[in-house]
Amino acid sequence: MSSWVKTRGATVLYNLRHTFATRSILSGTEVTILQKILGHSEMGMTMRYVKIAEHYNVEAVVKFEKYRAVKIQEAEEKMGMVQ
């Protein structure tokens, strides 16, 4: 097996592991449970996925607030409340 195939395979496995960890945190998995699943001896290794998830959560709230503001404005215009 060529070294390129070995490297590519390792990269794919790493990406799958990273995706699993990030999505686990986003879906509400406890950090200590994820730490055990991933086999991390240090909590800091697992916490990097929490930081990624926090970014997604903030981004989602910003999008929701923009959507909500537009819908409120549309409703006010429909009711004739906007001057």
C-alpha positions as CSV (number, residue, x, y, z in Angstrom):
1,M,0.0,0.0,0.0
2,S,1.4,3.4,-1.0
3,S,2.2,6.0,1.7
4,W,-0.2,8.4,-0.1
5,V,-3.1,5.9,0.5
6,K,-2.1,5.4,4.1
7,T,-1.9,9.1,4.7
8,R,-5.2,9.8,2.9
9,G,-6.9,7.0,4.9
10,A,-5.6,8.4,8.2
11,T,-6.9,11.9,7.2
12,V,-10.3,10.5,6.3
13,L,-10.5,8.7,9.7
14,Y,-9.4,11.8,11.5
15,N,-12.1,13.9,9.8
16,L,-14.8,11.4,10.6
17,R,-13.7,11.4,14.2
18,H,-13.7,15.2,14.3
19,T,-17.2,15.3,12.8
20,F,-18.5,12.8,15.2
21,A,-17.1,14.7,18.2
22,T,-18.4,18.0,17.0
23,R,-21.9,16.7,16.2
24,S,-22.0,14.9,19.5
25,I,-21.4,18.1,21.4
26,L,-23.9,20.0,19.2
27,S,-26.6,17.3,20.0
28,G,-26.1,17.6,23.7
29,T,-23.6,14.8,24.6
30,E,-22.0,15.5,28.0
31,V,-18.3,16.5,27.6
32,T,-17.2,13.9,30.1
33,I,-19.0,11.1,28.2
34,L,-17.5,12.3,24.9
35,Q,-14.0,12.4,26.5
36,K,-14.4,8.7,27.5
37,I,-15.7,7.7,24.0
38,L,-12.8,9.4,22.3
39,G,-10.3,8.1,24.8
40,H,-8.9,11.5,25.7
41,S,-6.9,11.5,28.9
42,E,-6.9,15.3,29.1
43,M,-10.2,17.2,29.2
44,G,-8.5,20.0,27.2
45,M,-8.4,17.7,24.2
46,T,-12.2,17.3,24.3
47,M,-12.9,20.9,25.1
48,R,-11.8,22.0,21.7
49,Y,-15.0,20.5,20.3
50,V,-17.0,22.5,22.8
51,K,-15.4,25.7,21.5
52,I,-16.4,24.7,18.0
53,A,-19.9,24.0,19.1
54,E,-20.2,27.4,20.9
55,H,-19.3,29.1,17.6
56,Y,-22.1,27.2,15.8
57,N,-24.6,28.1,18.6
58,V,-23.7,31.8,18.5
59,E,-24.0,31.8,14.7
60,A,-27.5,30.1,14.9
61,V,-28.8,32.6,17.4
62,V,-27.6,35.5,15.2
63,K,-29.4,34.0,12.2
64,F,-32.6,33.5,14.3
65,E,-32.6,37.0,15.6
66,K,-32.2,38.4,12.1
67,Y,-35.1,36.2,10.9
68,R,-37.3,37.2,13.9
69,A,-36.6,40.9,13.3
70,V,-37.7,40.6,9.6
71,K,-40.9,38.7,10.6
72,I,-41.8,41.3,13.2
73,Q,-41.3,44.1,10.7
74,E,-43.4,42.3,8.1
75,A,-46.2,41.7,10.7
76,E,-46.1,45.4,11.7
77,E,-46.3,46.5,8.1
78,K,-49.2,44.2,7.4
79,M,-51.1,45.6,10.4
80,G,-50.3,49.2,9.4
81,M,-48.2,49.9,12.5
82,V,-45.1,51.1,10.6
83,Q,-45.1,54.7,9.6
